[in-house]
Amino acid sequence: MPEYSIAAVLAVVAVVLYEILRIRSGLFRSPSYWATMAISLFFMVLVNGWLTKLSAPIVRYNPHRRSPWRFPFDIPVEDFLYAYALLTWVLVRWKGQDGRDPDADRQADGLPWRRSSRRLTASNTDR
């Protein structure tokens, strides 16, 4: 199996497992998640279909590095997998931040220029 195909499948599996086993935000049960994916898919088909059409491609793929399967408008199937993995990764990470202090990680490392809870002045940087 071509490298591009393997990487695309692994990306999807990794993101889904990350959500299910680690974050557990319930993202896959959310209607807004699936609506987001449908809207993104619509625009992806329009743009990617135009970029990868076989009649006059703007983007070309090495045929030995990907699968021969293409779906509407000659879009490589791997592009759908990568798009799903990327969009889902961002949404999982975003949902994973619900209920957490976004500044907690920055404050824990003790670096004054990364602290957002207080104003950075010369007096508090000399510590």
Secondary structure by P-SEA (a helix, b strand, c coil): ccaaaaaaaaaaaaaaaaaaccccccccccaaaaaaaaaaaaaaaaaaaaacccccccccccccccccccccccccaaaaaaaaaaaaaaaaaaaaacccccaaaaaaacccccccccccccccccc
